[in-house]
Amino acid sequence: MDALKRQAAARALEEVESGMRLGLGTGSTAKHFVDLLGERVRAGLKVVGVPTSEATRAQAEACGVPLTTLDEIDRLDITVDGADEINPALDLIKGGGGALLREKIVASASARMIVIADETKWVARLGRFPLPVEVVPFGLAATQREMGDAFAKAGVSGPMSVRKSADGHVFVTDGGHWIVDVRLGEIEDPPRLAGLLSAIPGVVEHGLFIGLGSTAILAGAQGIRVIQRP
Ligand SMILES: O=C(CO)[C@H](O)[C@H](O)COP(=O)(O)O
């Protein structure tokens, strides 16, 4: 699986040209991209990156990839990031690695978002992967009640759990928030659910990425598939 992730990352690197401003994703697939990008930078490629997490920032710095921020430049050419699920509309579930807030900000500031993944991430319908929802710790129970109402309106339901780290403590995002993972099963209308969740005050962001993915690069046993958003 790791070899497939690297193949998808290598194919995405073919889209990168000198002078580009890049969003750098988070997770095990995006990590391959940053690694391969670092090799090209050390060989003379001129790019600048905006990392989507502190982990990616540390990796990019170690690889020698020059970094900037969205305060210093206004637009990015391409963001390359992984995903937890990708559907045929190239809508995504993201946030398995907990970086969904910065990932969405960076993808939204990009002319193109290239999603890199192994074939197992391709699904007919989103929702098998638990939907991450980033929340403010204050008023958590009230926020979860409103989330439950939103799920009911969108015709889905499922147990919610506050994400824990391996050490048993509550997982805290780079932004200082918590994540509620929701096991919904198939989501019939992801854009509608995205809108309902975004309207809840205690929800900082959710892992439904609607209309952001431009291209998916999927690596599988049969080779690489490149899919453009319809
Ligand atoms: O959204 C993410 C992090 O917030 C990741 O892109 C997503 O979880 C996929 O990760 P991986 O490439 O390790 O499977």
The ligand as an SDF file (V2000), in Angstrom:
LIG
                    3D

 14 13  0  0  0  0  0  0  0  0999 V2000
   -7.0270   14.3170    5.6270 O   0  0  0  0  0  0  0  0  0  0  0  0
   -5.9470   13.9240    5.9770 C   0  0  0  0  0  0  0  0  0  0  0  0
   -5.2660   14.4360    7.1770 C   0  0  0  0  0  0  0  0  0  0  0  0
   -6.0860   15.3230    7.8890 O   0  0  0  0  0  0  0  0  0  0  0  0
   -5.2380   12.8930    5.1750 C   0  0  0  0  0  0  0  0  0  0  0  0
   -5.0150   13.3900    3.9010 O   0  0  0  0  0  0  0  0  0  0  0  0
   -6.0740   11.6810    5.1010 C   0  0  0  0  0  0  0  0  0  0  0  0
   -6.3440   11.2410    6.4180 O   0  0  0  0  0  0  0  0  0  0  0  0
   -5.3910   10.5530    4.3110 C   0  0  0  0  0  0  0  0  0  0  0  0
   -4.2640   10.1350    5.0050 O   0  0  0  0  0  0  0  0  0  0  0  0
   -3.3310    8.9810    4.4620 P   0  0  0  0  0  0  0  0  0  0  0  0
   -2.6660    9.4880    3.2330 O   0  0  0  0  0  0  0  0  0  0  0  0
   -2.3610    8.7230    5.5970 O   0  0  0  0  0  0  0  0  0  0  0  0
   -4.2050    7.7830    4.1880 O   0  0  0  0  0  0  0  0  0  0  0  0
  1  2  2  0
  2  3  1  0
  2  5  1  0
  3  4  1  0
  5  6  1  0
  5  7  1  0
  7  8  1  0
  7  9  1  0
  9 10  1  0
 10 11  1  0
 11 12  2  0
 11 13  1  0
 11 14  1  0
M  END
$$$$
